[in-house]
Amino acid sequence: MWAKGNPQGPAWVKGLPEGKAKRAARVAVAEQVANDRDHADHQRAAKWLGAMKRKRGVRLFTSAIPKLGFVRVSVQRTAGCLSVTDAAVTLVGMVESLGKIHEFVADDFPSSATWPAWCDSASRTTDAHLNVLAARHGPRLATLDEYIPDSFLIPDFE
């Protein structure tokens, strides 16, 4: 579960609406947004995740970066009222709820590798890394951020 606006963490999706097209979903963040009724993109993320769970052949992928981001942001948003352990337990439950459509991808892209030309500031490094990591494994990064080249923009289900 991925979402921009709170760009911590990703997941990738294969088998989205366009048949064999491969996609990537920021699973940790999109699910966090989907579960956070106060987030501006709550309905969008929740509806998209629900639609992906119902589709045949869809695969959602996550890596360590989004998972770590989810834990960090969860603890920060609660001003420490939620412990790191509790946030991690919540994350495990969210990922397990995806069932067989979820797969973990090891982060095998070195941070010293060449950065895409559009990665021109520190604030874009995580998005760039995740976008390249997703592409290396086949799917595309799915995101709520319309400014990440070659990514899949999670649609707004009106």
Secondary structure as UniProt FT lines:
FT   TURN            4..5
FT   STRAND          11..14
FT   TURN            19..20
FT   HELIX           27..35
FT   TURN            37..38
FT   TURN            40..41
FT   HELIX           42..54
FT   TURN            56..57
FT   STRAND          59..62
FT   HELIX           64..77
FT   TURN            78..80
FT   HELIX           84..97
FT   HELIX           99..101
FT   STRAND          102..104
FT   TURN            111..112
FT   TURN            117..118
FT   HELIX           122..124
FT   HELIX           125..136
FT   STRAND          140..143
FT   TURN            146..147
FT   TURN            149..150
FT   STRAND          152..153
//
